Amino acid sequence: MKAIPDIRAWNEVMVKKYDVENYYEKSSFAIRWIERMRIRTVLRAVGIRPGERLLEVGCGAGHVLGRIPQGELVGIDLSSHMVRRTRERTNGRRVRILQARQEGSERAQRPTGERQLSGETPRYSHA
């Protein structure tokens, strides 16, 4: 079996090197506007209602989860740095934030009944 590269270490370096808050706060007006529209579109498409559960795979710094007002929310990210930021952004709300650990994709599973927000195929399971 082919060895899996250390994606976690690379990811930690990248999230610190390219601070996502700079993207949201310091990008050009056009980029910030497009990102606001993207998040609005995602929130409308999700349309989560009270009592529903939602799993966001690759929640980053919680910019989407932080704007969902209801439901049982779970965010998962590979980066411990992003997990901390999501916890800060969603402080005091009913949001579970989990740090993923890298595994072979054949072992990754999503709990039954949870909706996945990300378009990516889950390849990590929570630690």
Buried (B, 14 or more C-beta within 10 A) or exposed (E): EEEEEEEBEEBBEEBEEEBBEEBBEEEEEEEBEEBEEEBEEBBEEBEBEEEBBBBBBBBBBBBBBBEBEEBBBBBBBBBBBBBBBBBEBBEEEEBBBBBBEBBEEEEBEBEEEBEEBBEEEBBBBEE
